[in-house]
Each structure stands twice: as C-alpha cells, then as structure tokens.
C-alpha cells in the first residue's frame, strides 16, 4: 500500500471492514432462516456470505504489509489488540450496560472480555511454541468463544458450557 494514495488506502480499509461485517451478518441471517425452516434462503445467505468473505480477503491482501506482517509481528500485534480490548474497551462497555440496566448485554461483554484475555494468553504461548516448533490443538466454545489448548475442557471456564459445545479447529 506504500504507493497507494491515502484516499485509496482509506477506501480499501472501509471496504474491507464493510465486507467482513456483511460476511458475519449474513451467516447470522442464515442461522435465523434455518431456525425458521427456510433452508433455501439460509443457503442463499451462506452463499452470499462466502462471496463477501472473498471480497474482504481480496481487500485485505491488497492492504498487504500495512496490515499483514511476519507471523511473529502478527502475533505481537494480536496480543496487543486483545489486551487493549480486554482492558480498555470492554470494561467501559460493561459499566455503561450495567448503568443502563442491560444485564444480558453486560454478561456478553463480560464473557467477551474474559475470552479476549484468554486470546492474549494464547498469542503469548504461540510465540514461544513457534520458536520451539510445537503443535497444539485448539477447541472453541461455540457459546462464548473461549479457546482451549490441547483438548476441550469438561466445561467452559467462562460461560460454563459443556464439552460438547466446543468445536475443534482444524
């Protein structure tokens, strides 16, 4: 992106964010359509979500070294991002949700904060494991997003979901 104008860089980033959001929103729409028995519509939402994911990936690749660096730098950056979100943003979100009486929202913010803290730990572990050329399996809680190393726990330490709510990442 070094030779791109600032305006084009900004537009590329905005396009990436928009496509990434659309990808996830459409996947949620597909789940809702399935829940309501509209399998064909769900399939359409998943197909368009896949296309939006391709658009986001293409935009991200064009941003190149401005966003994607060496694996070590990407791990360090990801650690910093997770730490900031966990220590700065979510505490404020939690406080505001509680002040407005939005208990359910506060719970999801608390779960996300705790999971973000875990993500930061995993990035730190990964830096060391990368240097030692170690391999680990990961399992993601489908309720709150907690990531377990090696094997899924009996229950999620953040939300309490049972082991069968974890999905292995291949």
Secondary structure, DSSP 8 states (H G I E B T S, - for coil): -TTS-HHHHHHHHHHHHHHHHHHHHHHHHHHHHHHTT-HHHHHHHHHHHHHHHHHHHHHHHHHGGGT---HHHHHHHHHHHHHHIIIIIHHHHHHHHHHTT-HHHHHHHHHHHHHHHHHHHHHHHHHHHHHHT----EEEETTT--EEESS--SB-TTT--BGGGEEEE-
